[in-house]
Amino acid sequence: MDNVLEKTGMKKSFGKSLLYTLPMFLITFMFMTGGKPNFSDPASALAVLTVFLLVNVLYFFMHYTGKTDRYRAVLFIIFALSLSYTLIHNMLEVRKSMSFSQADILECKIPFCHLVIPMMILPAVFTKSIIFPGSIIGGFANISSMVVLWLIATIVLGRGFCSWGCFYGGWDDGFSRIRKKPVIKKISELWRWMPFAVLIMVALTSALALMPTYCSWICPFKAVTEFEQVTSVESATKAGIFLSLFGGLVIALPVMTRKRTQCSFLCPMGAVNTLANKITPFTVKIDKNSCNECFKCVEVCPLYALTPADIKAGKVSLFCSKCGKCVDACPKKAINYGIRGIPAGTMKNFSRNLFLFVSFLFMAIFSAGSIISTFHGLLKLIF
Amino acid sequence: MKKVKIIAGISWAFLCLIMIIILFPGLNSFSVSVSKLPFMKLNPKYSGGEIAKQMITASCTLDIRKPVFNGFFKERNSGFVQLDWHGTIPETIKDSIDYDNDGNKDFCVLIDRKDSKTVLSPFNKKVKGVIISTPTSYGWAVRVGLDKN
């Protein structure tokens, strides 16, 4: 039954993997059930149980197989799909439409998402107010809660938030896995600076217009969440932009390049999180002594965070989202999760275990609500 | 120095672990604290502005909000005033409004709720037209466009 421990790998024995899963098991149990499982509604109990098992089985396999990305991606993609399902279902139930009305804006009932944060900083400093028609506290996806969640997650994970916490990232992550080989292989690494340009542009225009311009005009994920009712040429243009960007950057390009192109080339929050990689304790490190410069990691990196020059210099760039794809792909196990201050190639197991626990715990708890709600909804539809 | 760096790195990582563990149980209280920060209030462009005065009738109440002209650096030349009707609202609403408190009526708004038709009669050249007129969960809301000067 025991898995063979590879000399350089991260595989663990069955028993050891179970032991490592135990804290996750206990904490997720407490969060998902409140410590008291409720069996009064069988559909609800089954949904909780399914999600609880899913989360813990995935975490167990991360330890047992020594692979990170494939198990992370399962939960990450389910999270993205379930959040859209929950949001759309909620919109259809409450408003009978996927679009929000002028009344919803006037009554400040629009759910807040973390992508607004970079646009609200300048107005918050200069006008001492928030430029979003949402609820400051209370209600679904209120501004204060989302700010706290994003802030802590970004301090802890840096750009890791983009692969372990962002409820949109799963969309292009999922589409980037559809083809086995990319159709488009060469895209200039200069494009990875594009989110900074978008960030500067939307931060300035939002401040000047006192309106989150990215959400109003650009955000591709409006196509799978909610958008303004189409009542004019302007709102029709906006809907056209949302759908085109979703089709292009979230579906077509990820399928053709096997890269997360929306996250790499557009998302302004990705730019902010990239800067946060400077403070997070968790990093990805290259052990120069083991690396044979095969550049397999460069090939698989979904965010253009690795270039041959980075590998030769023995450093992973700030664009890294710690998804683990390069770690899994490296034939020499020369690239690993690390902790700031600890030299590359040392304390590899400790660093990986600590990072996985922190990042997976965040994703598991953050995603649990919407995944349970989706499972519950699906169970009710079936039975 | 190498050991200090290692200890500092591990300590910072464990501190992050603690932050993630307490994040969700403490989310409500952290959020309440954040909501009390001085900048955590909605811009008047979204909230509609402070209520300046109320017109109370037997069945419903009309809130007339302060005109909103705010911009990033300074006030803008164009803005709006928001009117909110609460309570049991009649099928047809007709109210004359003095939004700038100069003792003169600035415009008259006539709303036919059945046909969702809103007619604005301005008595002041600063009043530009209806921006939004919509039913809300509490009754009806109208935003009337204004020029500052």
Interface residues (C-beta under 8 A of the other chain):
Chain A: I27 F31 S101 Q102 A103 I105 L106 E107 C108 L122 P123 A124 V125 F126 T127 K128 S129 I130 I131 F132 P133 G134 I136 I137 N142 I143 S144 S145 V147 V148 L149 I152 A153 I155 V156 A207 L208 L210 M211 T280 P281 F282 I339 R340 G341 I342 P343 L354 F355 F357 V358 L361 F362 I365 F366
Chain B: K2 K5 I6 I7 A8 G9 I10 W12 A13 F14 C16 L17 M19 I20 I21 L23 F24 L27 N28 F30 S31 V32 V34 S35 P38 F39 M40 K41 L42 N43 P44 K45 Y46 S47 G48 N70 G71 F72 F73 Q82 I132 T134 P135 T136 S137 Y138 A141 R143
